[in-house]
Each structure stands twice: as C-alpha cells, then as structure tokens.
C-alpha cells in the first residue's frame, strides 16, 4: 500500500516538473522574441535644411485711409427733390448727387434779373446824358451803384440755386445713402460718404530706432484678413517730422494701389492691415518648413534623419537603441532655436546646419531613435508666399 502511494506521488512530481519545464521554455522563447523584435520603420517625407538670403524687413500694423474722403452735406436748407444715386456706386467729379427744391429761388432770380435789366437800361441812359453834361456825376455814380447791386443780387440767387445742386467734389466711391426724396435738409446735414480709395494710404507707427533704416521711396507690402489671397505693394511717401513723446514712435504713411485693372476696389478706409517695410539689405538664414518643427512647452525640436549613432564604450545607454530603416536612417531629435517666420517656413538660428536632412511631414509620429522610411507620397509643397490655392 505504501509502495503504491510513493509511486503515485513520484509520478505526480514528474508530470508537474514536465509542465514547469515546458512553460519555462515558452517564456524564454517569448523573452528572446521580444528582445529581437524591432518595430517597422515610420514613413515620413524629408527635406534639406536650406541656406537662403532673406530681404531684411520691418513688420508692424497699420490702418488704411482713403487718399481723399469727405461726408457730403447740405450747404443750404431745402427739400430733397431728386436723388441721383443709390449708394455704393462709383461717381466721377461733378456728377449730380442731390437736387433740392429751388422754386422760390428761381422766382427771386427772375425778379432780380428784371431789376438788373432795368438798372442796366437806366445806367446806359444816365451815362449818355452825363456825357452830354445834362446830369451830374453823382447821378451817374448812383446809376452805376444800382446796376452793380442788381448784378450782385442776381449772382447771389444764382449761387444759392447752384449750391442746391449738390455734386461730387472729386471722383470716388459712395457709401450708404443717408437721406430720402422729400426730406427737408438743414444746413450741414450728412447726405452720403464719398471716398477716393485708389490710391489708398496706410498709416503706421515705428519705434524711433527705425528712423535710421527707413526713408521715402522704400517698398512696403500690405496684407489684410479682408483680402486673404493678395498682397498690396506701395511706397513710403511721408515720414512725420516729430516723434511721439509718450510712445517714442514715429508715424509713417505709405501710398499703395488698392485696385487692379478690371477688378473692384478691395481695400476700404479703416481696415486693419499688416505692414512689411522691405529694407535694402539682405541676410543669410537657415530655414526649414514649419511642418518640420515639433512645438513643445519644454522646447522646439526637429528630427534629423541620419545614421543611428554607435553606442559609446563604457557608457550605459538609456532607452532602446536607435533603429535604422531601409535607407539606414534613424530619427534623431534635435532641439533648435527659431527666428522669423515667413509663409510656410521658419528661420533656425541654432541647432542645425545647412544640408542636414530633416523630417518634413509626419513629425507627430516620430520618436527619438525610430527607424525611418522616406517617401515622396503625400509630400506638401511649402511656400514663402502661401495662398489659399496652394496652402
């Protein structure tokens, strides 16, 4: 009986030991497979760090202003009899805008013209008699004064009638209509805004340190979010003669064209605008696409695509070793300092060298030491002057 018990126990121990051995071999194989496993390479597009010359420029913000602008008002009181505009259209200099009631003035003008005709006849008769020494010089002077007064009254009434024919003082674009037919206008009442918006002026301020760099005739480039697909060029035409003692800035004005042939006016007075003053000097910069930069609170970085570094002897490596892709390249994270941005590019002031290959698209997928597979599929085309059409 005891012999059977020992045999059963021994058999059970053998079975358990066999199971343990099998599981141990399986775990060992899994560990070995994990250590030898390498993730597939990450597919990205690439570009070279480029050394280019950028024109030097000063950037600021400004406000657009019409070359000429006025609110058309009534010179004399009167009722509106005719409106020759609807609002929003372009008019030429001298175009009739508003005609006021002139019935009373017309009647007064007829009476004044009759008085003038009589005064002229009397003056002619008196001058003839004076030449014949029939009347005195004072009678002749009185006749001349009466004729001159009659002429002045005719001119005054004619001027009042003319002022009630309100015309455009210069060519430009009308704003919204502020009066209606039949409305009684008082002197000085606003009728419509008239703005000459071609050319357009842009006013902006620069710090006093910029005085040595700017001069009349320098080119400016103006852009506004109201016209997103176009940059307007112009020239500096005026620089103020004094610096603001509270802000230590100087006011500058530039003139630019707001309308191309065959196009409607695109810029309007009062618009906010971004202004770039192009200086005659240039500077060499290293630039990369903005899509190559990983922006983080602890520092901006790019991924340089290069052969993985060899481990140093006697130095314990932290993290998994760098992997190489089909082209033998690995993603190496490099922290950089950035400068000015232009279009889809950014200046790199520290951390890179010209000719280095960096990841362009798909940076968010990368990690330090990842294997890289470079492709051209889906590559973007960054531009220094991007538009909605080209991104």
C-alpha positions as CSV (number, residue, x, y, z in Angstrom):
1,X,0.0,0.0,0.0
2,X,2.8,2.4,1.0
3,X,4.7,1.4,-2.1
4,X,1.8,2.4,-4.4
5,X,1.4,5.8,-2.6
6,X,5.1,6.6,-3.2
7,X,4.8,5.6,-6.9
8,X,1.7,7.8,-7.4
9,X,3.5,10.8,-5.7
10,X,6.6,10.3,-7.8
11,X,4.5,10.2,-11.0
12,X,2.7,13.4,-10.0
13,X,6.0,15.2,-9.3
14,X,7.3,14.1,-12.8
15,X,4.2,15.5,-14.5
16,X,4.4,18.8,-12.6
17,X,8.1,19.1,-13.3
18,X,7.5,18.5,-17.0
19,X,4.8,21.2,-17.2
20,X,7.0,23.6,-15.4
21,X,9.9,22.9,-17.8
22,X,7.6,23.4,-20.9
23,X,6.3,26.7,-19.6
24,X,9.9,27.8,-18.8
25,X,10.9,27.1,-22.4
26,X,7.9,29.0,-23.7
27,X,8.6,32.1,-21.5
28,X,12.3,32.0,-22.6
29,X,11.3,32.0,-26.2
30,X,8.9,34.9,-25.7
31,X,11.6,37.0,-24.0
32,X,14.0,36.2,-26.8
33,X,11.5,37.2,-29.4
34,X,10.7,40.4,-27.6
35,X,14.3,41.3,-27.4
36,X,14.9,40.7,-31.0
37,X,11.7,42.4,-32.2
38,X,12.1,45.8,-33.9
39,X,9.1,48.0,-34.9
40,X,8.5,48.7,-38.6
41,X,10.1,51.9,-39.9
42,X,7.9,55.0,-39.8
43,X,7.1,56.5,-43.2
44,X,7.8,60.3,-43.5
45,X,8.7,62.8,-46.1
46,X,12.0,64.7,-45.8
47,X,13.7,67.9,-46.8
48,X,17.1,69.5,-46.5
49,X,18.0,72.4,-44.3
50,X,18.4,75.3,-46.8
51,X,20.7,78.3,-46.6
52,X,19.0,81.2,-48.3
53,X,19.1,85.0,-48.4
54,X,16.1,86.8,-47.0
55,X,15.5,90.5,-47.5
56,X,15.5,92.5,-44.3
57,X,12.2,93.9,-43.3
58,X,10.4,95.7,-40.5
59,X,6.9,94.5,-39.6
60,X,4.2,96.4,-37.9
61,X,0.4,97.0,-38.1
62,X,-1.4,99.9,-39.7
63,X,-4.7,101.5,-40.6
64,X,-5.9,102.1,-44.1
65,X,-7.1,105.6,-45.1
66,X,-8.5,107.0,-48.3
67,X,-6.5,109.4,-50.4
68,X,-9.5,111.7,-50.2
69,X,-12.5,111.3,-48.1
70,X,-15.5,113.6,-47.2
71,X,-19.0,113.5,-45.9
72,X,-21.2,115.3,-48.4
73,X,-23.5,117.7,-46.6
74,X,-26.1,120.3,-47.5
75,X,-24.8,123.9,-47.8
76,X,-28.3,125.4,-47.6
77,X,-31.6,124.2,-46.1
78,X,-34.1,122.9,-48.6
79,X,-36.3,119.9,-49.5
80,X,-34.8,117.0,-51.5
81,X,-36.5,116.8,-54.9
82,X,-34.2,114.4,-56.7
83,X,-31.6,111.8,-55.7
84,X,-29.2,110.7,-58.5
85,X,-27.5,107.8,-56.6
86,X,-28.5,104.7,-54.7
87,X,-25.4,104.3,-52.6
88,X,-22.3,102.2,-53.1
89,X,-21.6,103.2,-56.7
90,X,-18.6,104.9,-58.2
91,X,-19.0,108.5,-59.4
92,X,-17.0,111.0,-61.3
93,X,-16.1,114.5,-60.3
94,X,-19.0,116.8,-60.9
95,X,-21.7,114.1,-61.1
96,X,-25.1,115.4,-59.7
97,X,-26.0,113.7,-56.4
98,X,-28.8,115.6,-54.9
99,X,-31.1,118.3,-56.2
100,X,-33.0,120.5,-53.7
101,X,-36.2,122.5,-54.2
102,X,-35.3,125.8,-55.9
103,X,-38.8,127.1,-56.9
104,X,-38.6,130.1,-54.6
105,X,-35.0,130.9,-55.6
106,X,-36.0,130.6,-59.3
107,X,-38.8,133.2,-58.9
108,X,-36.5,135.5,-56.9
109,X,-33.9,135.1,-59.7
110,X,-36.4,136.1,-62.4
111,X,-37.3,139.3,-60.4
112,X,-33.7,140.1,-59.8
113,X,-32.9,139.6,-63.5
114,X,-35.7,142.0,-64.4
115,X,-34.3,144.6,-61.9
116,X,-30.9,144.1,-63.3
117,X,-32.1,144.7,-66.9
118,X,-33.9,147.9,-65.7
119,X,-30.8,149.1,-63.9
120,X,-28.6,148.5,-66.9
121,X,-31.0,150.4,-69.1
122,X,-31.1,153.3,-66.6
123,X,-27.3,153.2,-66.4
124,X,-26.9,153.4,-70.1
125,X,-29.3,156.4,-70.3
126,X,-27.6,158.2,-67.4
127,X,-24.2,157.7,-68.9
128,X,-25.3,159.1,-72.2
129,X,-26.8,162.2,-70.5
130,X,-23.7,162.5,-68.4
131,X,-21.5,162.6,-71.5
132,X,-23.8,165.4,-72.8
133,X,-23.4,167.2,-69.4
134,X,-27.1,167.0,-68.8
135,X,-26.9,165.1,-65.4
136,X,-24.3,165.4,-62.6
137,X,-21.5,162.9,-61.8
138,X,-23.4,161.8,-58.6
139,X,-26.4,160.8,-60.7
140,X,-24.1,158.7,-62.9
141,X,-22.4,157.1,-59.8
142,X,-25.8,156.3,-58.3
143,X,-26.9,154.6,-61.5
144,X,-23.7,152.5,-61.6
145,X,-24.1,151.5,-58.0
146,X,-27.7,150.5,-58.6
147,X,-26.7,148.3,-61.6
148,X,-23.9,146.7,-59.6
149,X,-26.2,145.9,-56.7
150,X,-28.7,144.4,-59.1
151,X,-26.0,142.3,-60.6
152,X,-24.8,141.1,-57.2
153,X,-28.3,140.1,-56.2
154,X,-28.6,138.0,-59.4
155,X,-25.3,136.4,-58.7
156,X,-26.2,135.6,-55.1
157,X,-29.5,134.0,-56.0
158,X,-27.8,132.0,-58.9
159,X,-25.2,130.8,-56.4
160,X,-27.9,129.6,-54.0
161,X,-29.5,127.7,-56.8
162,X,-26.2,126.2,-57.8
163,X,-25.5,125.2,-54.1
164,X,-28.8,123.3,-54.1
165,X,-27.4,121.2,-57.0
166,X,-25.1,119.1,-54.8
167,X,-22.4,117.4,-56.9
168,X,-19.4,115.1,-56.2
169,X,-16.3,117.3,-55.5
170,X,-14.0,114.5,-56.7
171,X,-14.1,111.0,-58.2
172,X,-14.6,108.2,-55.8
173,X,-16.9,105.6,-54.3
174,X,-20.1,106.5,-52.4
175,X,-21.2,105.0,-49.1
176,X,-24.7,104.4,-47.8
177,X,-27.5,106.9,-48.7
178,X,-28.5,108.9,-45.6
179,X,-31.4,110.9,-47.0
180,X,-34.6,110.3,-49.0
181,X,-36.6,112.2,-51.5
182,X,-39.0,114.7,-49.8
183,X,-36.8,115.1,-46.7
184,X,-36.2,118.6,-45.5
185,X,-32.5,119.1,-45.1
186,X,-30.9,121.6,-42.6
187,X,-27.6,123.2,-43.3
188,X,-24.8,120.7,-42.6
189,X,-26.9,117.5,-42.6
190,X,-24.9,114.5,-43.8
191,X,-26.1,113.1,-47.2
192,X,-23.5,110.4,-48.2
193,X,-19.9,109.5,-47.7
194,X,-17.5,109.9,-50.6
195,X,-14.1,108.2,-50.6
196,X,-11.4,108.1,-53.2
197,X,-9.9,104.7,-52.4
198,X,-7.4,104.4,-55.3
199,X,-4.7,105.1,-54.4
200,X,-5.1,104.0,-50.8
201,X,-3.0,105.3,-47.9
202,X,-1.8,103.2,-45.0
203,X,-0.7,104.9,-41.7
204,X,1.5,103.0,-39.3
205,X,4.0,103.7,-36.5
206,X,7.6,102.6,-36.0
207,X,9.9,102.8,-33.0
208,X,12.3,105.7,-33.1
209,X,15.2,103.2,-33.5
210,X,13.9,102.5,-37.1
211,X,14.4,106.1,-38.2
212,X,17.9,105.3,-39.4
213,X,16.7,102.4,-41.5
214,X,13.7,103.9,-43.3
215,X,13.3,106.6,-46.0
216,X,10.8,107.8,-48.5
217,X,10.5,105.5,-51.5
218,X,11.1,102.2,-49.7
219,X,8.7,99.4,-50.8
220,X,6.0,98.2,-48.4
221,X,3.8,95.1,-48.6
222,X,0.4,95.3,-47.1
223,X,-1.9,92.4,-46.3
224,X,-5.3,92.2,-44.6
225,X,-7.6,89.4,-43.5
226,X,-10.3,91.0,-45.6
227,X,-8.4,90.1,-48.8
228,X,-6.7,86.8,-47.8
229,X,-5.3,85.9,-51.2
230,X,-3.4,89.1,-52.2
231,X,-0.6,91.3,-51.0
232,X,-0.7,95.0,-52.0
233,X,2.6,96.9,-52.7
234,X,3.3,100.5,-52.3
235,X,5.9,103.1,-51.4
236,X,6.6,105.2,-48.3
237,X,5.6,108.7,-49.2
238,X,5.7,110.6,-45.9
239,X,7.5,110.4,-42.6
240,X,6.3,112.6,-39.7
241,X,8.7,115.3,-38.5
242,X,8.4,114.5,-34.8
243,X,8.4,111.5,-32.5
244,X,5.5,110.9,-30.2
245,X,6.9,111.7,-26.7
246,X,4.6,109.3,-25.0
247,X,5.2,106.2,-27.1
248,X,8.6,107.1,-28.7
249,X,7.3,106.1,-32.1
250,X,7.1,108.0,-35.3
251,X,4.2,108.0,-37.7
252,X,4.8,106.9,-41.3
253,X,2.5,107.0,-44.3
254,X,2.7,104.8,-47.5
255,X,0.7,105.0,-50.7
256,X,-0.4,101.8,-52.5
257,X,-2.8,100.8,-55.3
258,X,-6.0,99.2,-54.0
259,X,-7.4,98.3,-57.4
260,X,-6.1,96.5,-60.4
261,X,-7.5,97.0,-63.9
262,X,-10.7,95.1,-64.3
263,X,-11.1,94.5,-60.5
264,X,-13.4,96.1,-58.0
265,X,-12.0,98.1,-55.1
266,X,-10.8,95.6,-52.4
267,X,-9.4,97.9,-49.7
268,X,-11.5,100.3,-47.7
269,X,-10.7,103.1,-45.3
270,X,-10.5,102.0,-41.6
271,X,-9.3,98.4,-42.3
272,X,-6.6,96.9,-40.1
273,X,-3.6,95.8,-42.0
274,X,-0.2,94.1,-41.6
275,X,2.6,96.2,-43.0
276,X,6.1,94.9,-44.0
277,X,8.7,97.5,-44.9
278,X,11.3,96.0,-47.2
279,X,14.8,97.3,-46.4
280,X,17.6,97.4,-49.0
281,X,19.9,94.9,-47.0
282,X,19.7,91.1,-47.0
283,X,20.8,88.4,-44.6
284,X,21.6,84.7,-44.8
285,X,19.4,82.4,-42.8
286,X,18.8,78.6,-42.4
287,X,15.2,77.7,-43.0
288,X,13.0,74.7,-42.6
289,X,9.3,74.1,-43.2
290,X,7.0,74.8,-40.3
291,X,5.7,71.3,-40.6
292,X,9.2,70.0,-39.7
293,X,9.1,71.6,-36.2
294,X,7.6,69.9,-33.2
295,X,6.5,72.8,-30.9
296,X,6.5,72.0,-27.2
297,X,6.5,73.9,-23.9
298,X,9.9,72.5,-23.0
299,X,11.5,73.4,-26.3
300,X,11.1,73.3,-30.0
301,X,12.7,70.5,-31.9
302,X,13.1,68.8,-35.3
303,X,14.0,65.3,-36.2
304,X,17.3,65.0,-38.1
305,X,17.3,61.9,-40.4
306,X,20.8,60.3,-40.2
307,X,22.6,57.1,-39.5
308,X,22.0,55.9,-35.9
309,X,24.9,56.8,-33.6
310,X,27.1,54.0,-32.4
311,X,27.0,53.2,-28.7
312,X,30.0,54.5,-26.8
313,X,32.1,52.0,-24.9
314,X,31.7,52.0,-21.1
315,X,28.6,54.2,-21.3
316,X,25.2,52.8,-20.3
317,X,22.6,53.7,-22.9
318,X,19.2,54.8,-21.7
319,X,16.2,53.6,-23.6
320,X,16.1,51.3,-26.5
321,X,18.9,51.6,-29.1
322,X,18.3,53.6,-32.3
323,X,16.9,51.6,-35.2
324,X,17.8,52.1,-38.9
325,X,15.3,52.0,-41.7
326,X,15.6,50.7,-45.3
327,X,17.9,53.6,-46.1
328,X,20.0,53.2,-43.0
329,X,18.5,56.3,-41.4
330,X,17.1,56.9,-38.0
331,X,15.2,59.9,-36.5
332,X,17.4,61.8,-34.1
333,X,15.6,64.5,-32.1
334,X,17.4,67.8,-32.2
335,X,16.3,70.9,-30.1
336,X,16.5,74.2,-32.0
337,X,16.1,77.9,-31.6
338,X,13.8,79.6,-34.1
339,X,13.7,83.1,-35.5
340,X,11.5,84.9,-38.0
341,X,8.6,83.1,-39.8
342,X,7.8,83.8,-43.4
343,X,5.0,81.9,-45.1
344,X,5.3,78.2,-44.6
345,X,9.0,78.5,-43.4
346,X,10.8,79.4,-40.2
347,X,14.3,80.6,-39.6
348,X,16.5,78.3,-37.4
349,X,19.1,80.3,-35.5
350,X,20.7,77.5,-33.6
351,X,20.8,73.7,-33.6
352,X,21.0,72.8,-37.3
353,X,23.5,73.1,-40.2
354,X,22.9,73.6,-43.9
355,X,22.4,70.4,-45.9
356,X,21.1,68.3,-43.0
357,X,18.2,66.1,-43.8
358,X,15.1,66.6,-41.6
359,X,11.6,65.1,-41.5
360,X,9.0,67.3,-43.2
361,X,5.6,65.6,-42.9
362,X,4.5,63.2,-40.3
363,X,6.7,64.6,-37.5
364,X,4.0,63.8,-34.9
365,X,4.5,60.1,-35.4
366,X,8.2,60.2,-34.7
367,X,10.2,59.3,-31.6
368,X,13.9,59.6,-30.9
369,X,15.8,56.6,-32.4
370,X,12.9,55.4,-34.6
371,X,13.7,53.7,-37.9
372,X,12.7,55.9,-40.9
373,X,11.4,55.0,-44.4
374,X,11.5,58.1,-46.6
375,X,8.7,58.6,-49.2
376,X,7.6,61.3,-51.6
377,X,3.9,60.3,-51.5
378,X,1.7,63.0,-49.9
379,X,4.6,65.5,-49.6
380,X,3.4,69.1,-49.1
381,X,4.9,72.0,-51.1
382,X,5.6,74.8,-48.6
383,X,5.8,78.4,-50.0
384,X,7.2,81.7,-48.8
385,X,4.1,83.4,-50.1
386,X,1.3,80.9,-49.5
387,X,-2.3,81.5,-50.7
388,X,-5.5,79.5,-50.1
389,X,-4.9,77.9,-53.5
390,X,-1.5,76.5,-52.7
391,X,-1.9,76.1,-49.0
